[in-house]
């Protein structure tokens, strides 16, 4: 079974600033994917040319919540993030015609 490389794009204030100024786009990707696989997946899915790919593994975060029955502890799992820089003059439109 083929693994899914791109899980979802990251839509946040910081990622929107990067996409507007520097044509860099952020994605949550499979932890086993390498930079070459990420580059090929973005180029195939969005029909753009990729200049560079930077990856980072974001650590898990512990979360606590106070409830009636006491404190509940949990964790937000870790994930791999990729920042993809496109060639000059190219862009990705995530929202289409909304």
TACOR-V764896 format. One record per residue. RES is the residue in one small letter. PHI is phi in radians with two decimals (* if undefined). PSI is psi in radians with two decimals (NA if undefined). OMEGA is omega in whole degrees, 0 to 359 (999 if undefined). Layout:
res = [RES;RES]
phi = [PHI;PHI]
psi = [PSI;PSI]
omega = [OMEGA;OMEGA]
This chain:
res = [x;x;x;x;x;x;x;x;x;x;x;x;x;x;x;x;x;x;x;x;x;x;x;x;x;x;x;x;x;x;x;x;x;x;x;x;x;x;x;x;x;x;x;x;x;x;x;x;x;x;x;x;x;x;x;x;x;x;x;x;x;x;x;x;x;x;x;x;x;x;x;x;x;x;x;x;x;x;x;x;x;x;x;x;x;x;x;x;x;x;x;x;x;x;x;x;x;x]
phi = [*;-1.31;-1.44;-1.47;-1.39;-1.54;-1.57;-2.87;-1.34;-1.65;-1.95;-2.54;-1.07;-1.12;-1.20;-1.17;-1.13;-1.12;-1.22;-1.32;-1.48;-1.99;0.88;-2.00;-2.16;-1.86;-2.39;-1.57;-2.17;-1.10;-1.12;-1.53;-1.33;-1.79;-1.13;-1.16;-1.14;-1.13;-1.02;-1.15;-1.16;-1.18;-1.09;-1.27;-1.28;-1.92;0.95;-2.30;-1.79;-1.74;-1.46;-2.60;-2.31;-2.00;-2.15;-2.66;-1.78;-1.47;-1.27;-1.27;-2.14;-1.47;-2.21;-2.28;-2.44;-1.56;-2.23;-1.04;-1.52;2.27;-1.52;-1.87;-1.89;-2.77;-2.59;-1.62;-1.19;-1.35;-2.66;-1.83;-2.04;-2.15;-1.92;-1.89;-1.77;-1.64;-1.14;-1.07;1.50;-1.89;-2.62;-1.97;-1.83;-1.28;-1.66;1.10;-1.84;-1.68]
psi = [2.27;2.42;2.61;2.11;-1.04;2.14;-0.96;2.69;2.66;2.10;1.79;3.04;-0.79;-0.76;-0.57;-0.67;-0.74;-0.71;-0.56;-0.80;-0.82;0.10;0.86;2.35;2.47;2.44;2.58;2.22;2.93;2.42;-0.45;-0.13;2.46;3.11;-0.63;-0.75;-0.68;-0.76;-0.82;-0.67;-0.73;-0.76;-0.67;-0.76;-0.68;-0.01;0.95;2.93;2.25;2.27;-0.89;2.80;2.20;2.36;2.68;2.57;2.05;2.25;2.81;2.71;2.34;2.48;2.51;2.56;2.32;2.21;3.12;-0.68;0.01;-2.91;2.25;2.27;2.55;-2.99;2.54;2.13;2.77;2.80;2.88;2.32;2.43;2.33;2.07;2.20;2.24;2.86;2.82;2.35;0.01;2.63;2.81;2.27;1.77;-0.56;-0.23;-2.30;1.29;NA]
omega = [181;180;177;184;182;179;177;175;177;179;179;179;182;181;177;177;178;182;180;186;192;184;174;183;184;180;165;186;177;183;182;183;175;186;180;179;179;179;182;181;180;180;180;185;187;179;178;175;183;176;183;179;173;181;176;176;181;184;178;180;177;182;176;182;177;178;178;184;178;181;176;180;178;180;172;189;180;180;179;182;178;174;186;177;182;176;182;176;180;178;178;178;182;190;178;181;179;999]
